[in-house]
Amino acid sequence: MEDKGAKLIEDPKKSVFMKGNKTSQKVMDLMKDLHFQRGSDLSKLFLRTSKDLHPFDDIGPVEQMANKQGCSLFSIGTHQKKRPDNIIFGRLFAEHLLDMFEFGVSNYVPQEKFNTNEFTSGLKPVLMFQGEQFDFSDKHRRFKNFLIDFFKL
């Protein structure tokens, strides 16, 4: 009960990365890199799924999987004919969906393509939100808040 109670300094949120029933290699590389960046103690990567995950139709299986793993953040990679190379980010509050965002992935270059050994797990990225949309638009403000939650290591 003490772990679920209010705290002055909040623990970092854990995330789970799940593969949809069809996922492209580009999206898989992105999820692997995000998993590596968050670190293995704050992130879980599932490359095989036995269920068809369609979070916009039925969020139940996603909520169950995230709650079973003790994670409040999730990401699902998908690939469909009408929506190729998509990644869905979301977060849960009180074991239920709070926010969910879907993005298309294009021109992604994996970390392994760079010729450097300076990538280490758990580094904090620089987040810069440019434009007045992030101050006045509700959906942009929610996504800004989500990214800050996601990368708060």
C-alpha positions as CSV (number, residue, x, y, z in Angstrom):
1,M,0.0,0.0,0.0
2,E,2.9,2.4,0.7
3,D,4.2,1.9,-2.8
4,K,0.9,3.1,-4.3
5,G,0.5,6.0,-1.9
6,A,1.3,9.7,-2.5
7,K,5.0,10.6,-2.6
8,L,6.9,13.8,-2.5
9,I,9.3,12.6,-5.2
10,E,7.7,10.4,-7.7
11,D,9.4,7.2,-8.9
12,P,10.3,7.0,-12.6
13,K,7.6,5.5,-14.7
14,K,8.2,2.1,-16.4
15,S,7.3,1.4,-20.0
16,V,6.5,-1.6,-22.1
17,F,7.1,-1.9,-25.8
18,M,4.9,-4.3,-27.7
19,K,4.8,-5.5,-31.2
20,G,1.5,-5.4,-33.1
21,N,0.3,-8.3,-35.2
22,K,2.3,-6.7,-38.1
23,T,5.3,-4.5,-37.5
24,S,7.9,-3.2,-40.0
25,Q,11.6,-3.4,-39.3
26,K,11.9,0.4,-39.2
27,V,9.4,0.5,-36.3
28,M,11.1,-2.4,-34.6
29,D,14.4,-0.6,-34.7
30,L,12.8,2.5,-33.3
31,M,11.3,0.6,-30.4
32,K,14.6,-1.2,-29.7
33,D,16.4,2.1,-29.6
34,L,13.8,3.7,-27.3
35,H,14.0,0.6,-25.0
36,F,17.8,0.9,-24.9
37,Q,17.6,4.6,-24.1
38,R,15.2,4.2,-21.2
39,G,17.3,1.4,-19.8
40,S,16.4,-2.2,-19.0
41,D,15.3,-1.5,-15.4
42,L,12.7,1.1,-16.6
43,S,11.6,-0.6,-19.8
44,K,10.4,-4.0,-21.1
45,L,10.5,-5.1,-24.7
46,F,8.2,-7.8,-26.1
47,L,9.1,-8.7,-29.6
48,R,6.4,-11.5,-29.9
49,T,2.8,-11.0,-29.1
50,S,0.2,-13.8,-29.1
51,K,-2.8,-11.4,-29.2
52,D,-3.9,-9.0,-31.9
53,L,-3.5,-5.6,-30.4
54,H,-5.8,-2.9,-31.7
55,P,-5.7,-0.2,-29.1
56,F,-8.0,2.2,-30.8
57,D,-10.7,-0.5,-31.0
58,D,-10.2,-2.3,-27.7
59,I,-7.7,-1.0,-25.1
60,G,-8.4,-3.9,-22.7
61,P,-5.5,-6.3,-23.7
62,V,-3.0,-3.4,-23.7
63,E,-4.1,-2.3,-20.2
64,Q,-3.8,-5.9,-19.0
65,M,-0.3,-6.3,-20.4
66,A,0.9,-3.0,-19.0
67,N,-0.6,-3.6,-15.6
68,K,0.7,-7.1,-15.4
69,Q,4.3,-5.8,-16.1
70,G,3.8,-2.8,-13.6
71,C,4.2,-0.2,-16.4
72,S,2.2,3.0,-16.8
73,L,3.6,3.9,-20.2
74,F,3.3,1.8,-23.4
75,S,4.3,1.8,-27.0
76,I,2.9,-0.4,-29.8
77,G,4.5,-0.8,-33.2
78,T,2.1,-1.4,-36.1
79,H,2.1,-1.6,-39.9
80,Q,-1.0,-1.6,-42.1
81,K,-1.6,-1.0,-45.8
82,K,-3.4,2.3,-45.1
83,R,-1.1,3.3,-42.2
84,P,2.4,2.0,-42.8
85,D,5.1,2.2,-40.2
86,N,3.1,3.5,-37.2
87,I,4.0,3.7,-33.6
88,I,1.4,4.3,-30.8
89,F,2.4,5.8,-27.5
90,G,0.2,5.9,-24.5
91,R,0.0,6.2,-20.7
92,L,-2.2,4.8,-18.0
93,F,-3.4,6.3,-14.8
94,A,-5.0,4.1,-12.1
95,E,-4.6,1.2,-14.5
96,H,-6.8,2.8,-17.2
97,L,-6.0,4.7,-20.4
98,L,-5.2,8.4,-19.9
99,D,-3.6,9.4,-23.3
100,M,-2.8,7.8,-26.5
101,F,-0.9,9.2,-29.6
102,E,-0.3,7.6,-33.0
103,F,2.6,8.7,-35.3
104,G,4.0,7.6,-38.6
105,V,7.7,6.8,-38.8
106,S,9.7,8.0,-41.8
107,N,13.4,8.6,-42.5
108,Y,14.4,6.8,-39.3
109,V,18.1,6.0,-38.9
110,P,18.8,3.4,-36.1
111,Q,21.5,4.1,-33.5
112,E,23.6,1.2,-34.8
113,K,24.2,3.0,-38.2
114,F,26.2,5.8,-36.4
115,N,29.9,5.1,-36.1
116,T,30.3,6.0,-32.5
117,N,30.5,4.1,-29.2
118,E,29.2,7.0,-27.1
119,F,25.6,5.7,-26.8
120,T,24.9,4.5,-23.3
121,S,21.7,3.4,-21.7
122,G,19.8,5.9,-19.5
123,L,21.0,9.1,-21.1
124,K,18.6,12.0,-20.8
125,P,17.7,13.4,-24.2
126,V,17.4,17.1,-24.9
127,L,13.7,18.0,-25.6
128,M,13.0,21.2,-27.3
129,F,9.4,22.3,-28.1
130,Q,9.3,25.0,-30.6
131,G,6.2,26.8,-31.7
132,E,3.2,28.3,-30.1
133,Q,1.1,25.1,-30.6
134,F,2.8,23.6,-27.5
135,D,1.4,26.5,-25.4
136,F,-2.0,27.0,-26.8
137,S,-3.2,23.7,-28.4
138,D,-4.5,21.1,-25.9
139,K,-3.4,18.1,-27.9
140,H,0.1,19.5,-28.3
141,R,0.3,20.4,-24.7
142,R,-0.7,16.8,-23.7
143,F,1.9,15.3,-26.0
144,K,4.6,17.6,-24.6
145,N,3.6,16.5,-21.1
146,F,3.7,12.8,-22.3
147,L,7.2,13.2,-23.7
148,I,8.5,14.8,-20.5
149,D,7.0,11.9,-18.6
150,F,8.4,9.3,-21.0
151,F,12.0,10.6,-20.9
152,K,12.1,11.6,-17.3
153,L,14.8,9.1,-16.3
